Amino acid sequence: MLTLFITSIERYTGKDLITMGLIDRLRRDGFKVGYFKPMGHFPVKVENIVTDIGAWLIYRLFQLEDAIEDICPVVITQDLMMDNYKKDVAGLQERIERAFKRISEQKDIVVASCDNNFSEGSTFGLSGTQLIKLLNAYALFVDRYECDFSIDFLLELKKVIGGPMMGVIFNKAEPLHLEEIKKFVSPFLNRRHMEVFGALPRDTLLGSTGVSDLVDHLGADVVCGKHKLDGLVENFLVGGMQVDRFITYLLKTPAPGIIVGGDRTDIQLVAIENGVRCLILSGNLYPNDIIIARAEAKGVPILVVRDDTYTVAKNVEAMIGQFRLREREKIDHGIKLVDQAFDFEKLYESLNLEPLSKTS
């Protein structure tokens, strides 16, 4: 049995996407695959069991048979963090070891993933380095390609992790970088005993966010357009500029959502007339009747939130790229991208695995 630990240098690099793509392809190639998330940071209660929302998504997506409390044995809540600050919490490592033993039974490979980044869990004595040793895993990093900055970090981590760090898959790569990664970066890292397993291009659908998820995440009040909450926002604009400049940016931005102060009726009207995916009005300021009437006519949802424009923008930025199970089109599209861009032959060769049924 082999374990592949999916991790990253920073947050929001697409680890769940790669994890789902790997599980899907490994299954289709005939392997018995387990999924394991040692620690989660986004609690959700399911049938009186507290688990992690990301682990719960993958559990449901693949209809896994292992117990959800084994798939994610440790959920980092605010209470647990405060207890640990007062006095080191004991028993977490043992809980992870017991759960992992049950998950790995009768499996060919277990795909394990971290939640935030490689350093998460350090305060509990369960950093990425320690988890890799604990699970006897190979580490696969998922990261954005940012030229020398990315490579420097990876090389330093290779010194810390050593042999178990098998390589990297780049995600959200800009088109001009794809050839650079293939021709120069991959051979360079290979000489330093680190494989590049591919590069996924930046994709607008994967980076999109459902309007209904914005409502949930921001705690927004839907003023109008409740029948249009199934739309996907691919880009966001903050309407804090003069109208003429705003129009210039708006016309260049596909499928936008507009974050704007509730008192900027000029920006709101222009956005509505150009058919944006939604308006997010900050400051708990509600639109006037003219704005509501035009939005209803154009089918543009208006969401009102209490926070100021800057806070709303930061909150939206944090949720961009996160998957929701009801966005099945987005998930299927992402899995297909992984299947096309990830070098599975190289992975199998590196792990000395032989597919039982070769996927065409």
C-alpha positions as CSV (number, residue, x, y, z in Angstrom):
1,M,0.0,0.0,0.0
2,L,1.3,3.5,-1.0
3,T,0.3,6.9,0.3
4,L,0.4,10.1,-1.7
5,F,0.3,13.3,0.4
6,I,-1.1,16.3,-1.5
7,T,0.1,19.6,-0.1
8,S,1.3,23.0,-1.1
9,I,3.4,26.0,-0.1
10,E,0.4,28.4,0.2
11,R,-3.4,28.2,0.5
12,Y,-5.9,28.0,-2.3
13,T,-3.7,26.4,-4.9
14,G,-6.2,23.7,-6.0
15,K,-5.3,20.8,-3.7
16,D,-8.9,19.5,-3.7
17,L,-9.0,19.7,-7.5
18,I,-5.9,17.6,-7.8
19,T,-7.1,15.2,-5.1
20,M,-10.4,14.6,-6.9
21,G,-8.6,14.2,-10.3
22,L,-6.2,11.7,-8.8
23,I,-8.9,9.6,-7.1
24,D,-11.0,9.5,-10.2
25,R,-8.2,8.4,-12.5
26,L,-6.7,5.9,-10.1
27,R,-10.1,4.3,-9.7
28,R,-10.6,4.1,-13.4
29,D,-7.2,2.5,-13.8
30,G,-8.3,-0.3,-11.5
31,F,-6.7,0.6,-8.2
32,K,-8.4,0.3,-4.8
33,V,-8.2,3.9,-3.6
34,G,-8.7,5.4,-0.1
35,Y,-9.0,9.1,0.8
36,F,-7.6,10.6,4.0
37,K,-7.6,14.1,5.4
38,P,-5.6,14.0,8.7
39,M,-6.8,17.5,9.8
40,G,-9.6,19.7,8.6
41,H,-10.2,23.4,9.5
42,F,-13.8,24.0,8.3
43,P,-16.2,22.2,10.6
44,V,-19.6,21.0,9.5
45,K,-22.0,18.8,11.5
46,V,-23.4,15.8,9.7
47,E,-25.7,13.4,11.6
48,N,-24.2,14.4,14.9
49,I,-20.7,13.9,13.6
50,V,-18.4,17.0,13.3
51,T,-16.2,16.7,10.2
52,D,-14.5,18.9,7.7
53,I,-16.6,20.4,4.8
54,G,-14.0,19.6,2.2
55,A,-13.6,16.0,3.3
56,W,-17.4,15.7,3.3
57,L,-17.6,16.9,-0.3
58,I,-15.1,14.3,-1.5
59,Y,-16.8,11.6,0.6
60,R,-20.1,12.3,-1.1
61,L,-18.7,12.8,-4.5
62,F,-17.0,9.4,-4.7
63,Q,-19.6,7.7,-2.4
64,L,-16.8,6.4,-0.2
65,E,-17.5,3.5,2.1
66,D,-15.0,4.3,4.9
67,A,-16.5,6.1,7.9
68,I,-16.3,9.9,7.6
69,E,-14.8,10.1,11.1
70,D,-11.9,8.0,9.9
71,I,-11.5,10.0,6.7
72,C,-11.0,13.2,8.7
73,P,-10.2,12.2,12.3
74,V,-9.1,15.7,13.5
75,V,-11.2,18.8,13.0
76,I,-9.5,22.0,14.2
77,T,-12.2,24.1,15.9
78,Q,-11.7,27.4,17.7
79,D,-12.2,25.6,21.1
80,L,-9.5,23.0,20.2
81,M,-7.0,25.8,19.3
82,M,-7.7,27.7,22.5
83,D,-7.3,24.5,24.6
84,N,-4.0,23.9,22.9
85,Y,-2.7,27.4,23.6
86,K,-3.4,26.8,27.3
87,K,-2.0,23.3,27.5
88,D,-0.8,21.1,24.7
89,V,-3.6,18.9,23.5
90,A,-2.6,15.2,23.7
91,G,-3.8,12.2,21.6
92,L,-4.2,13.8,18.2
93,Q,-1.4,11.8,16.6
94,E,-2.7,8.5,18.0
95,R,-6.2,9.4,16.7
96,I,-4.7,10.0,13.2
97,E,-2.7,6.8,13.3
98,R,-5.7,4.7,14.2
99,A,-7.9,6.2,11.6
100,F,-5.3,5.9,8.9
101,K,-4.8,2.2,9.7
102,R,-8.5,1.6,9.1
103,I,-8.6,3.7,5.9
104,S,-5.6,1.9,4.4
105,E,-6.9,-1.6,4.9
106,Q,-7.2,-3.5,1.6
107,K,-6.2,-0.4,-0.4
108,D,-3.6,-0.1,-3.2
109,I,-3.1,3.5,-2.6
110,V,-4.4,6.2,-0.2
111,V,-4.6,9.8,-1.5
112,A,-4.1,12.0,1.6
113,S,-4.4,15.8,1.5
114,C,-3.8,18.8,3.8
115,D,-6.2,21.6,4.1
116,N,-4.3,24.9,4.1
117,N,-0.5,24.4,3.4
118,F,2.6,22.4,4.4
119,S,3.1,24.1,7.7
120,E,-0.5,23.6,9.0
121,G,-0.7,21.6,12.2
122,S,2.7,22.7,13.5
123,T,1.1,24.1,16.7
124,F,-0.2,20.6,17.4
125,G,3.1,18.9,16.6
126,L,1.7,17.6,13.3
127,S,3.3,19.7,10.5
128,G,3.6,18.5,6.9
129,T,7.0,17.0,7.6
130,Q,5.7,15.0,10.6
131,L,2.6,13.8,8.8
132,I,4.7,12.6,5.8
133,K,6.8,10.5,8.2
134,L,3.7,9.3,10.1
135,L,1.9,8.2,7.0
136,N,5.1,6.9,5.3
137,A,3.9,9.0,2.3
138,Y,5.3,10.5,-0.8
139,A,4.7,14.3,-1.0
140,L,3.2,15.9,-4.1
141,F,3.1,19.7,-4.1
142,V,0.3,21.7,-5.8
143,D,1.4,25.2,-6.5
144,R,1.0,28.2,-8.7
145,Y,3.9,28.9,-11.0
146,E,5.5,32.2,-10.1
147,C,8.9,31.8,-11.8
148,D,12.0,31.7,-9.6
149,F,9.9,32.4,-6.4
150,S,8.1,29.1,-6.7
151,I,11.3,27.1,-7.6
152,D,13.3,28.6,-4.7
153,F,10.6,27.4,-2.2
154,L,10.4,23.9,-3.7
155,L,14.1,23.4,-3.6
156,E,14.3,24.5,0.0
157,L,11.5,22.2,0.9
158,K,13.3,19.4,-0.9
159,K,16.2,19.9,1.6
160,V,13.9,19.5,4.5
161,I,11.7,16.6,3.3
162,G,14.3,14.7,1.2
163,G,13.4,11.6,-0.8
164,P,9.7,11.5,0.0
165,M,9.2,14.8,-1.8
166,M,8.6,13.4,-5.3
167,G,7.5,16.4,-7.2
168,V,5.1,19.2,-8.1
169,I,2.0,19.8,-10.3
170,F,1.6,23.5,-11.2
171,N,-1.9,24.9,-11.2
172,K,-3.5,28.1,-12.5
173,A,-0.5,28.6,-14.9
174,E,-0.7,31.5,-17.2
175,P,-0.6,30.6,-21.0
176,L,2.8,32.2,-21.5
177,H,4.3,30.1,-18.7
178,L,3.1,26.7,-20.0
179,E,5.9,26.3,-22.5
180,E,8.5,27.6,-20.1
181,I,7.5,25.0,-17.5
182,K,7.7,22.2,-20.1
183,K,11.0,23.2,-21.8
184,F,13.0,24.7,-18.9
185,V,11.5,24.2,-15.4
186,S,10.7,20.5,-15.7
187,P,14.3,19.4,-16.9
188,F,15.9,21.8,-14.3
189,L,13.9,20.3,-11.4
190,N,14.4,16.7,-12.7
191,R,18.2,17.2,-12.4
192,R,17.5,18.0,-8.8
193,H,15.5,14.8,-8.3
194,M,12.1,16.4,-8.4
195,E,9.5,15.6,-11.0
196,V,7.1,18.0,-12.6
197,F,3.9,16.1,-13.2
198,G,2.3,18.7,-15.4
199,A,0.8,22.2,-15.4
200,L,-2.9,23.0,-15.5
201,P,-3.8,26.3,-17.3
202,R,-5.7,29.0,-15.5
203,D,-9.4,28.3,-16.2
204,T,-12.2,30.7,-15.8
205,L,-14.9,28.1,-15.1
206,L,-12.8,26.6,-12.3
207,G,-12.2,30.0,-10.8
208,S,-15.9,30.8,-10.9
209,T,-18.2,31.1,-7.9
210,G,-21.9,30.3,-7.7
211,V,-24.1,33.3,-6.8
212,S,-25.9,31.1,-4.3
213,D,-22.6,30.3,-2.6
214,L,-21.9,34.0,-2.4
215,V,-25.2,34.4,-0.6
216,D,-24.3,31.7,1.9
217,H,-20.6,32.8,2.4
218,L,-21.3,36.5,2.8
219,G,-24.6,36.1,4.8
220,A,-26.2,38.3,2.2
221,D,-29.8,39.4,1.9
222,V,-31.2,38.7,-1.6
223,V,-33.2,41.8,-2.6
224,C,-34.2,40.6,-6.0
225,G,-33.3,38.0,-8.7
226,K,-33.8,35.0,-6.4
227,H,-34.6,32.9,-9.5
228,K,-31.1,33.6,-10.9
229,L,-28.9,32.4,-8.0
230,D,-27.7,29.4,-10.0
231,G,-25.4,31.6,-12.1
232,L,-21.6,31.4,-12.0
233,V,-19.5,34.5,-11.5
234,E,-16.1,34.1,-13.3
235,N,-14.6,37.5,-12.4
236,F,-15.2,40.2,-9.8
237,L,-14.9,44.0,-10.1
238,V,-14.9,46.5,-7.3
239,G,-16.9,49.6,-8.4
240,G,-14.9,52.2,-6.5
241,M,-14.0,54.3,-9.5
242,Q,-15.4,56.9,-11.9
243,V,-18.2,55.6,-14.2
244,D,-16.3,56.0,-17.4
245,R,-13.3,54.0,-16.1
246,F,-15.6,51.4,-14.7
247,I,-17.4,50.9,-18.1
248,T,-14.0,50.3,-19.7
249,Y,-13.1,47.6,-17.3
250,L,-16.6,46.1,-17.3
251,L,-16.6,45.6,-21.1
252,K,-13.3,43.7,-20.9
253,T,-14.5,41.4,-18.0
254,P,-16.4,38.2,-18.8
255,A,-19.3,37.0,-16.5
256,P,-18.5,39.6,-13.7
257,G,-19.9,40.1,-10.3
258,I,-19.8,43.7,-9.0
259,I,-18.8,44.6,-5.5
260,V,-19.9,48.2,-4.9
261,G,-21.0,50.6,-2.2
262,G,-24.7,50.6,-1.6
263,D,-24.7,54.4,-2.3
264,R,-23.1,54.2,-5.8
265,T,-26.3,54.1,-7.8
266,D,-24.4,55.2,-11.0
267,I,-22.2,52.2,-10.9
268,Q,-25.1,49.9,-10.0
269,L,-27.2,51.1,-13.0
270,V,-24.4,50.7,-15.5
271,A,-23.6,47.2,-14.2
272,I,-27.3,46.1,-14.4
273,E,-27.7,47.4,-18.0
274,N,-24.7,45.4,-19.1
275,G,-26.1,42.2,-17.7
276,V,-23.6,41.4,-14.9
277,R,-24.1,38.1,-13.0
278,C,-24.8,39.8,-9.7
279,L,-24.5,43.0,-7.7
280,I,-23.1,42.8,-4.2
281,L,-23.9,46.0,-2.3
282,S,-21.8,46.7,0.8
283,G,-22.5,48.8,3.9
284,N,-25.9,47.3,4.5
285,L,-27.3,50.0,2.2
286,Y,-30.4,48.9,0.1
287,P,-31.0,50.0,-3.5
288,N,-33.8,52.3,-4.5
289,D,-36.9,51.3,-6.4
290,I,-35.5,52.2,-9.8
291,I,-32.4,50.0,-9.3
292,I,-34.5,47.1,-8.1
293,A,-36.9,47.4,-11.1
294,R,-34.1,47.4,-13.7
295,A,-32.4,44.5,-12.0
296,E,-35.6,42.5,-12.0
297,A,-36.1,43.3,-15.7
298,K,-32.5,42.2,-16.5
299,G,-32.5,39.2,-14.3
300,V,-29.6,40.5,-12.1
301,P,-29.6,39.3,-8.5
302,I,-28.8,42.1,-5.9
303,L,-27.2,41.0,-2.7
304,V,-26.9,43.3,0.3
305,V,-24.2,42.7,2.9
306,R,-23.3,44.4,6.2
307,D,-19.5,44.6,5.7
308,D,-17.7,47.5,4.0
309,T,-16.5,47.1,0.4
310,Y,-12.9,46.2,1.3
311,T,-14.0,43.4,3.7
312,V,-16.4,42.0,1.2
313,A,-13.7,41.9,-1.5
314,K,-11.3,40.0,0.9
315,N,-14.1,37.5,1.8
316,V,-14.9,36.9,-1.8
317,E,-11.2,36.4,-2.6
318,A,-10.9,33.8,0.1
319,M,-13.7,31.6,-1.4
320,I,-12.8,31.9,-5.1
321,G,-11.9,28.5,-6.5
322,Q,-13.5,26.5,-3.7
323,F,-15.8,23.7,-4.9
324,R,-19.3,23.0,-3.8
325,L,-20.9,19.6,-4.6
326,R,-23.9,21.2,-6.3
327,E,-21.6,22.8,-8.8
328,R,-21.2,19.4,-10.5
329,E,-20.4,20.9,-13.9
330,K,-17.5,22.7,-12.4
331,I,-16.2,19.6,-10.6
332,D,-16.5,17.4,-13.7
333,H,-14.7,20.0,-15.8
334,G,-11.9,20.2,-13.2
335,I,-11.4,16.4,-13.1
336,K,-11.3,16.3,-16.9
337,L,-8.6,19.0,-16.8
338,V,-6.5,17.0,-14.3
339,D,-6.9,13.9,-16.5
340,Q,-5.6,15.8,-19.5
341,A,-2.7,17.7,-17.9
342,F,-1.4,15.4,-15.2
343,D,1.3,12.9,-16.3
344,F,-0.1,9.7,-14.8
345,E,2.4,7.5,-16.7
346,K,5.2,9.4,-14.9
347,L,3.4,9.0,-11.6
348,Y,3.0,5.3,-12.0
349,E,6.6,4.9,-13.0
350,S,7.7,6.9,-10.0
351,L,5.6,4.8,-7.6
352,N,6.3,1.5,-9.4
353,L,2.6,1.0,-10.0
354,E,1.1,-1.0,-12.8
355,P,-2.5,0.0,-13.8
356,L,-4.9,-3.0,-13.8
357,S,-7.1,-1.4,-16.6
358,K,-5.5,1.3,-18.7
359,T,-7.6,4.4,-19.2
360,S,-7.7,5.5,-22.8
